[in-house]
Amino acid sequence: MSVAYTKDEIVSASRAARSFGKVLADLKERRKRRVAIAKNNELEAVILPIEDYETMAEAMAVMEHVEIYRLVQERKRKGTGKRTSLDALLRKERLAV
């Protein structure tokens, strides 16, 4: 998935380091929605307001639960009769933390 950034959302790593306080203030005061950090003309990181990050983290957790539910329902429907531990299932589906 590719995300498009506006010109004013992209900041060089050196400029971000020199003016980190301003970058944070812009985010906190919602003058900027996000800041993409570029190093050697490659985007390396994105800085978000904490509320946005927490919302995204919660959404990811919900998505993981939905995927686990889907897998359980699929296996129930197949009715293979095989049992597996939750840890083994999470590892197999690469959902283990």
N, C-alpha and C positions, 0 to 999 in steps of 0.2 A: 504494500500500500504506500503510495506516495502522497505526501502532504505538501501543499503549496504555501510558501511564506511570502509575505510582502517585503519589499525592500527595507522598510523601517523596522521589521522584526528581526532582521539578520544583523548580528554584531560580530566583529572579529574578536577572537579570543584575547588579543592584547588590549583592545579597547574595553572589553568587558572587565578585564582585570584592573585596568586603570580607573574605571568608573563604575565599580561594582555597586556602590551605594545608590547611584542613579538608576542602574538597571533594576535593583530591588524596589526602589521608590516608584519607578514607572509601572512595575507589576502590581505593587500594593495599591497604588492609587488608580489602577485600571486605565492608565494611559496607553498601556500595551497589554495585549491578551497573552502574549508569550514572547520569549526571546530565544532565537536560534543562534547558537554559538558556532562560528565558522573558524576553522584553522586550516591554513594552506588551501583556501577556496573549497573546502569540504565541510559540510555541516557535521558537527561532532556531538552536539548536545542541545537540549531545549530546557529552558528554565520556565517554570509555570508558577502561578500563585498557589499557595499551599491548598486552598480550597479546591482548586481545579484538580490538583494531583490526587487529593483524597477522594474526590468524586470518581476519578478514573480508576483508582485502586479498588474502590468499592464495586464499580462496574465489572472490573476484571474478576473479582471474587465471585460475583453473581454468575458471570459467564462460566467460570470453572464449575460451579455447582450445577448449572444447567447441563453442561457437557457430561458431568458424572451421572446425573439423572438420566440423560439420553442413553448413555452406555448401559446403565442398569436395565432400563426398559427394553433396549434392543436385545440384551442377553436373556431377559425374561421371555421375550417373544420367541426367540430361537429355541428355548427350552432344551438346551444341550444337557442339562443336569449336572454339568461340571461346576464345582464350587471353587472359588478363589478368594483369597483374602483381599481386603480393601487396599492394603499396602501394595500387594502384587499388581492389582488392577491399576492403581495410580502410577506405578513405575512403568508398566507396559504402555500406558497411554500418555506417558511423559507429563503427568500432572502432579507428580510428587514434588514436594517442596524440600 
